Amino acid sequence: MRKVGLTGGIASGKSTVSRMFTDLGVPVIDADVIAREVVAPGSRALEVIVDAFGEEVLTDEKNLNRARLGEIVFSDPAKKKVLESILHPEIIAEQDRRLRDLEREGRTPVAIVDAAVMIESGSWKRFDSIVVVDCDESQQISRLRHRNAMNEEEAVRRVNAQMPLSEKVKYANHVIDNRGSIDDTRKQVEELKKVLSRK
């Protein structure tokens, strides 16, 4: 089974591409879903996060307040690194467990892990191929403002807190250009699915 890493930047269209692969019957393991699961109330990761960032990152119901934590880490690169050092090992271990399960079942020639920071974390090296969803930075900012009702300054800060897409593309075996229409993107995904399934 071919193990493929799918990545991009915030508001680049990575989630849209991920859904397209799912619609085509390709199993997709979503790092964001796993990230929520590993910080469930009572989890070891949540305890370590609270130790590092304080009770202010919890809701009244003792769940992780992701919005509050996001505000803290996106404005402080050192704190972002601390959070990543807590979460990444947990998330990667669960991704690998799910990949092993899929491989054991033997029903699919290809499986995808969708993760925003696989290149930054170094975890991209585990995959047979890397797919990067690319677009212009101005599109990221515009989409982020529209999607999250953010002002321009906040959207720019969020985009600038990540590795630029122009850098991520250098690691890619395949690039999905998401500058055009949704139909353009879908055609590229359909073609890429054929290529990945053949190898």
C-alpha positions as CSV (number, residue, x, y, z in Angstrom):
1,M,0.0,0.0,0.0
2,R,1.3,3.4,-1.0
3,K,1.4,5.9,1.9
4,V,0.9,9.5,0.8
5,G,1.2,12.7,2.8
6,L,-1.2,15.5,1.9
7,T,-0.3,19.0,3.1
8,G,-0.6,22.6,2.3
9,G,-1.1,25.9,4.2
10,I,-3.9,27.4,6.1
11,A,-6.8,28.2,3.7
12,S,-4.9,26.7,0.7
13,G,-7.7,24.2,0.0
14,K,-6.1,21.2,1.6
15,S,-9.4,20.1,3.3
16,T,-11.2,20.5,0.0
17,V,-8.7,18.2,-1.8
18,S,-8.9,15.8,1.1
19,R,-12.7,15.5,0.7
20,M,-12.3,15.0,-3.0
21,F,-10.0,12.0,-2.4
22,T,-12.5,10.6,0.2
23,D,-15.3,11.0,-2.4
24,L,-13.1,9.0,-4.9
25,G,-12.9,6.2,-2.3
26,V,-9.3,6.8,-1.1
27,P,-8.9,6.4,2.7
28,V,-7.9,9.7,4.3
29,I,-6.5,9.9,7.8
30,D,-7.1,13.5,9.0
31,A,-4.5,14.8,11.5
32,D,-6.9,17.5,12.7
33,V,-9.4,14.9,13.7
34,I,-6.7,12.9,15.5
35,A,-5.4,16.1,17.2
36,R,-8.9,16.7,18.7
37,E,-9.1,13.0,19.9
38,V,-5.7,13.1,21.6
39,V,-6.6,16.1,23.7
40,A,-9.9,14.7,24.9
41,P,-10.7,15.3,28.6
42,G,-8.7,13.0,30.8
43,S,-6.0,12.4,28.1
44,R,-2.3,12.6,28.9
45,A,-1.7,15.2,26.2
46,L,-4.4,17.5,27.7
47,E,-2.8,17.3,31.1
48,V,0.6,18.2,29.6
49,I,-0.9,21.2,27.7
50,V,-2.6,22.5,30.8
51,D,0.7,22.2,32.7
52,A,2.5,24.2,29.9
53,F,-0.2,26.8,29.2
54,G,-2.3,27.0,32.3
55,E,-6.0,26.5,33.1
56,E,-6.9,29.4,30.8
57,V,-6.8,27.0,27.8
58,L,-9.7,25.0,29.2
59,T,-13.4,25.7,28.7
60,D,-15.8,25.6,31.7
61,E,-16.5,22.0,30.9
62,K,-12.7,21.2,31.1
63,N,-12.4,20.7,27.3
64,L,-9.5,22.2,25.4
65,N,-10.4,25.8,24.3
66,R,-8.7,25.5,20.9
67,A,-9.5,29.1,19.9
68,R,-7.8,30.4,23.1
69,L,-4.8,28.1,22.6
70,G,-4.6,29.2,19.0
71,E,-4.4,32.9,20.0
72,I,-1.5,32.1,22.4
73,V,0.6,30.0,20.1
74,F,0.1,31.9,16.8
75,S,1.4,35.1,18.5
76,D,4.4,33.4,20.0
77,P,6.7,31.0,18.0
78,A,8.3,29.6,21.1
79,K,4.9,28.6,22.6
80,K,3.9,27.1,19.2
81,K,7.0,24.9,19.4
82,V,6.1,23.7,22.9
83,L,2.6,22.8,21.8
84,E,3.9,20.9,18.7
85,S,6.4,19.0,20.9
86,I,3.4,17.8,23.0
87,L,1.0,17.0,20.2
88,H,3.1,15.8,17.2
89,P,4.4,12.5,18.7
90,E,0.9,11.6,19.8
91,I,-0.7,12.4,16.5
92,I,2.0,10.7,14.4
93,A,1.7,7.5,16.5
94,E,-2.0,7.4,15.9
95,Q,-1.6,8.1,12.2
96,D,0.8,5.2,11.9
97,R,-1.5,2.9,13.8
98,R,-4.3,3.6,11.4
99,L,-2.0,3.2,8.4
100,R,-1.0,-0.2,9.7
101,D,-4.6,-1.2,10.1
102,L,-5.4,-0.2,6.5
103,E,-2.3,-2.1,5.2
104,R,-3.3,-5.2,7.1
105,E,-6.8,-5.0,5.7
106,G,-5.3,-4.9,2.2
107,R,-8.3,-3.3,0.5
108,T,-6.7,-0.2,-0.9
109,P,-3.6,0.5,-3.1
110,V,-3.2,3.9,-1.5
111,A,-3.9,5.7,1.8
112,I,-3.5,9.4,2.5
113,V,-2.6,11.2,5.7
114,D,-3.8,14.8,5.6
115,A,-1.6,17.0,7.9
116,A,-0.9,20.7,7.8
117,V,2.6,20.7,9.4
118,M,4.1,17.4,8.3
119,I,7.0,19.1,6.5
120,E,7.8,21.4,9.5
121,S,7.7,18.5,11.9
122,G,9.9,16.3,9.7
123,S,7.2,13.6,9.6
124,W,6.9,13.9,5.8
125,K,9.9,11.5,5.6
126,R,7.6,8.6,6.5
127,F,5.6,8.7,3.3
128,D,6.2,7.3,-0.2
129,S,4.9,10.5,-1.8
130,I,4.1,14.0,-0.7
131,V,1.2,16.0,-2.3
132,V,1.2,19.8,-1.7
133,V,-1.9,21.9,-2.3
134,D,-0.7,25.2,-3.6
135,C,-2.2,28.7,-4.2
136,D,-1.2,32.3,-3.9
137,E,-0.7,33.9,-0.4
138,S,-3.2,36.6,-1.3
139,Q,-5.8,33.8,-1.9
140,Q,-5.0,32.2,1.5
141,I,-5.5,35.6,3.3
142,S,-8.7,36.3,1.4
143,R,-10.2,32.8,2.0
144,L,-9.2,32.9,5.7
145,R,-10.8,36.3,6.2
146,H,-14.0,35.0,4.5
147,R,-14.0,31.6,6.3
148,N,-13.1,32.6,9.8
149,A,-14.5,36.2,9.7
150,M,-11.0,37.5,10.6
151,N,-9.6,41.0,9.9
152,E,-6.8,41.4,7.5
153,E,-4.1,41.7,10.1
154,E,-5.1,38.5,12.0
155,A,-5.3,36.6,8.7
156,V,-1.9,37.8,7.6
157,R,-0.4,36.8,11.0
158,R,-1.9,33.3,10.7
159,V,-0.6,32.8,7.2
160,N,2.9,34.2,8.2
161,A,3.1,31.8,11.2
162,Q,3.4,28.9,8.8
163,M,6.0,27.8,6.3
164,P,5.3,29.5,3.0
165,L,3.6,27.3,0.4
166,S,6.5,28.2,-2.0
167,E,8.8,26.3,0.4
168,K,6.5,23.4,0.9
169,V,6.2,22.8,-2.8
170,K,10.0,22.1,-2.9
171,Y,9.2,18.9,-0.9
172,A,6.4,17.8,-3.2
173,N,6.3,14.8,-5.5
174,H,2.9,16.1,-6.7
175,V,1.4,19.6,-6.6
176,I,-2.4,20.3,-6.7
177,D,-2.7,23.9,-8.1
178,N,-5.7,25.4,-6.3
179,R,-5.6,28.8,-7.8
180,G,-8.4,28.1,-10.3
181,S,-12.0,26.8,-10.1
182,I,-13.2,23.9,-8.0
183,D,-13.7,21.9,-11.2
184,D,-10.0,22.5,-12.1
185,T,-8.9,21.2,-8.7
186,R,-11.2,18.2,-8.9
187,K,-9.8,17.2,-12.3
188,Q,-6.3,17.3,-10.9
189,V,-7.3,15.2,-7.9
190,E,-9.0,12.6,-10.2
191,E,-5.8,12.4,-12.3
192,L,-3.6,12.1,-9.3
193,K,-5.7,9.4,-7.8
194,K,-5.1,7.3,-10.9
195,V,-1.3,8.0,-10.7
196,L,-1.0,7.1,-7.0
197,S,-3.1,4.0,-7.4
198,R,-0.9,2.7,-10.2
199,K,2.5,2.9,-8.4
